[in-house]
Amino acid sequence: MEIKNAQFVISAPTTDKCPQDNKSEYAFIGRSNVGKSSLINMLCNHKGLAKTSATPGKTLLINHFIINGEWYLVDLPGYGYAKRSKSVQEQLQRMISSYILQREQLVNVFVLVDIRHSQQKIDREFVDWLGMSGVPFSIVFTKADKLGPVKARQNAQAWMDALRDTWETLPPYFITSSEKHTGREELLDYIASINQQLNDKEGR
C-alpha cells in the first residue's frame, strides 16, 4: 500500500467525540517515549503529522488521521508515564479502555514496544488485557536501528517467546525503525490486507 494522502482530522477527549462515519480504524499505542509519533510520521511519509516531543506523555487525546480518504490511523495516549498525577493517569486509562472496548470501527491495535528492552510488566499486562478482551492486535517493535539486525531479531523473538507461558497462539509482530524506514512496507501491507478482507466481506 502506498500512502498518498494523510491528514489530521480531530483530537477527541472521549470515544463519542470520535468521527461518526464507519471507516476502519487502526490504533497505535505504547508506553510513553516508545517512538509512537516518529513511527506514525514514518508510516505516513509526513514528518510533522504526529507531534513528536522530547517530553514523554504528550498525547492526551484520541487523535484521528484520515489515510488516502479510506481509513483512519488513530494515535492513542501512551501508558505508564509515572510523572502524570494519579487522577490524570486514571482518566487516560478510562479513555483508552472505552475507546478500545467500545469503538466498533476499531479493526486492530498496534502495541508499540521498544526492541532494546526485555518484556516489561506494564507492556505484558496491556497485551494480556487485549487478549482477554478479545481485541485483535499486533506487536510493533520500535527503534531497531539502535541494535544490529541480528540482535533486533533475537530480542523480538525472545519477547514473543516470553508470551508462550500463557498464550497458545502468538499475535503477529513487526520489527521497525523510524530512522531507517524498516518495517514500513510490511506494516502497510498488513493494514492493506485487512482492509481488503473487510471489503470482500462487505462485497465492496
Salt bridges, closest charged atoms under 4 A:
GLU2 OE2 - ARG184 NH2 3.85
ASP21 OD2 - LYS23 NZ 3.48
GLU25 OE2 - HIS64 NE2 3.16
GLU25 OE2 - ARG103 NH2 2.65
ASP75 OD1 - LYS36 NZ 2.43
ASP114 OD2 - ARG116 NH2 2.77
ASP114 OD2 - HIS117 NE2 3.56
ASP123 OD2 - ARG31 NE 3.40
GLU125 OE2 - LYS121 NZ 2.82
ASP128 OD1 - ARG124 NE 3.00
ASP161 OD1 - ARG164 NE 3.24
ASP165 OD1 - ARG124 NH2 2.68
GLU202 OE1 - ARG204 NH2 2.54
